[in-house]
Amino acid sequence: MQKLLFIFFFALLFFGCDGVEDGLIDPSLGEFNVTNIEAPNTLSYSGTDTKLTTSITFSDSKALLSVWIKVVSQDGTFDITYHKDMTKAGDNEYTTSIAMDSLMPSINYTIDYFYQTESQDEKKIASHDFTYDNMQGNVAPITSNPLFYYVDESPTLRDTLENDKYFVFAIQVTDENGLGDIDSVYADFYSPNNPSAMRVILYDDGTSLHGDLVEGDGIYSLINKFHDASGDRKFEFWARDRRGKLSNMVTHNVVVK
């Protein structure tokens, strides 16, 4: 029997008044009400001075201790900011701006608005969706520099591996649109007796669970081991970006002894 034990299987700036209807969670807050939210529906990168600007207005703000926002991608994979304080711009209006750059993915985002009073902990009050275009075009990711090494040694490119000995296999991924544009990185594994590939997901999360050394460095990794195997094995690496473009494919063969 020849098998590979996989531990993890898959593991133009348009602004407008959106009105209180747009994503309002609780319009009545007892001591005050939300009367207006302003934020872009679409936002395009136009240089280093590009900003996401938003404001929220209340009927009364005397009880407010703080107001802040969180801005995250709607697919939950990219945070622009987890906590950005808003400043008081008028009697009852709070506003803030966030610098946008060309490496932020061109996807849909949500602004969540929070508040806190003396009598109430932080609470989400409203949300607003917008689409961001980083104006960089969509360039496919590039995979290169595969690595195969035992967990107790420095990263290298082995072409032979032993049974029942944990090893890390990894691939370098780059993207002109930024690493935030990478949706997923895969390895397809082929054995001589099985023409169908076994596919696994690689990770760039810096956790020993996946054998990844540094989070966010563009090297995607997975830890595994062979058991009761011998002969040649083939690994094919490739990546997909958020808009579905596929990278080149990198192949590496190893001999299991």
N, C-alpha and C positions, 0 to 999 in steps of 0.2 A: 504494500500500500504506500502510495506516495501522496503526501498532502502538505499543505501549508496551513498552519494554525493561525487564522486571523482573529485577533483579539477584538478589534473594532471594525464592524462591518461598514456602516456608513455614518460609523459614528459620522437790453430792453428791460427795464425794471418796472414791472406793472404793480402799482399799489391801488388798493381800493378799500373802502369801508365794507367789511364783511357783515356788519350788523351782529346783534347778539344771537341771531339764530345759528350762526356758523359755529358748530361744535360746542355750543353752550351746554354745560353739564347741569348746572343748578343756578338759574337766573335769580332766584331769591335767596339772599344770604342773611336775611333777618335785618341786620343793621344797615345794609347797603345792597345795591343791585348793580350788576354789570349793564351798562348802557351802550357800550360801543367797543368793537375790536377792529383794529386796522392792521393789515398784514398783506403781503403780496400773494397773489394766486400763482404767478409764475415769476421766476427770478433767473436772469441770465448773467453769467460772469462777463464783466466788461473791463477788468483790470484790477490792480491792487487795491483800489478804493471801493470795490463792490461790497455792499453791506446788506445784510438782512435786517430790516428795521420793522419793528412792530410796537403797537401800543394797545393798552386796554384802559377803558374809562369806567368809573363806578359812579353811582348816584351820590355816594358819600364815602369818604375815605378816612374819616377820623379814627376809626377803630383798627385800621390796617397797620400791622407792624412791618410786613414785608410782602413784596410781590415779585415773583420770578418765573422764568420759563425754562423748559427743557425742549431741545430740538433733536429729534432722532429720525432715522429713515423709517418708512412705513414697514419695511421688511425686517426691522429690528437688528440690522447688521452694522449700522454706522451711526455713531453719535456725533453730531456737530457740537453740542454742549449738553451736559447733564444738569447744570445749574448756572443760570445767568441772571443776576439781580436786575430788576427794572428800577429806574429812578423816577421820582415824581417830577412830571413836566408841567403840571398845572394843578388846579385845585383838587381834582379827582382823577387825573390822568397819569398813567405810568408808562414809560417807554424804555426801549433798549435797542442797541444795534450790535450785530455780530459780523465780524469780517469774514467774507467768503473767499475761497481760493479755488484755483483751477483743478486741484486734486480731489476736491469733494465730488463724489459720484453724481452723475446726472440721473437722479431718480426722484421719487416722491418722498417728501418729508412731512412730519407733523410737528407743530408747535403746541406744546402743552403749557397752560398758564396755571400758576399756583399762587396761593395767598396764605397769610397767617395773621391771626389777631391775638390779642391778649387772652382771650377765652377759648381759642381754638387752635389746634395744631395745624401744620401745613396741610392744605387741601387743594386738590385740583378743581378748577372752576370752569375751564373752557379749553378748546383745542381748535386748531386751524391747520388745514392741509395746503401745501404748495408744492410746485414742481420746480426743480433746479436744473439748469443746463450749464455745465462748466465750459461750454463752447470750445472744447478741445477736439471734437470729433470722436469717433469711437475706434480706437486702435486695439487690435487683438493682443492679448498677453503673450509673453515669450517664456518658454521653459528652457532651462539649461543646467549644466553642472550637476548631474545626479550624484548622490552619495549613498554608499552602503558600508556600514561599519558596526562593530559590536558596541554594546552600550557602555562598556568599560574602556573604550579607546577613543582617541581623537577622531573627528570626522575625516573620512578618507573614501576612496572608491575601491572597494573590494570586488573581486570577480570570483571568489570562492567563499563559501559559507558552510558552517558545520550544523548538523542537526542538533536540536534542543539547546541552542545557544541564542539568546536574544540579540537581535540586531536592529538597527535603525536604517530605513531607506528614506531618502529625502530628495527634493528637487528645488532648484532656485527658480522663482517666478518674478518677472518684472512686467510692468504695464505702464505705457506712456500716460495713461489716464490716472495713474496712482494705484497703490496697492488696495485702496478702498474700492476700486472698481472690480477686484477679483471676487467672483462669486464662489467658485469651488475649484479644488485641485484634486486630481484623481491619479491613481495608478491601476492599470489593468495587468493582471498576473496570468501568465500562461504556463501550463505544465505540459510535458510531452504527451500524456495520455488523455488530455482534456482540451479539445480545440476551442472551447468557449472560455472567454476571459472571466476571471473573478475580479470585480471592481471594488476598490476601497477608497475612502476619502482621506486625504492628508491634511495636516493641521499646522497652523502657524500661531499657536497659542502659548508657547513657552512652558508647557507642562510636561513633567516627566511621564505622565500617564500616556502621552502620545510620543514621547521620545524627542520632543521639540526643544531645542536649547534656548532660543531667544524669541520672545513674542514680537511679531510685527516686523521681522527682518527680511521677509520675502522667501524664507526657506521653509517649505512645508514638509512635514515629517510624519512617520508612523513607526511604531515599534512592533516587532513580531518575531517569530521563530519558525524554522522548519522542524518537522517531526517525521521520522520514518520516510525520508525522501532521498533521492540520489539522481545525479545527472543535471542536465541543463534546465534552467528556468529563465523565462523572459519577463521583463517588466517594461511597460509602456507608460510614460508620464504625459499628462496634458492638463490644461487649465481652461476654464470657461469664465468669461466676464459677465457683468450684470445684464448686458444686453444680448447675451447669447453667443458672442464671438468666441471661437475656439483657438487655442494656441497651436503652435507647432507641436509635434510629438517627439519625445526623446525616449530612446530605447536603451536598456542595459540588460545584458545577459549575465547570469551568475551560474556557477557550477556548485551544486550541493554535494557534500561528501559525508 
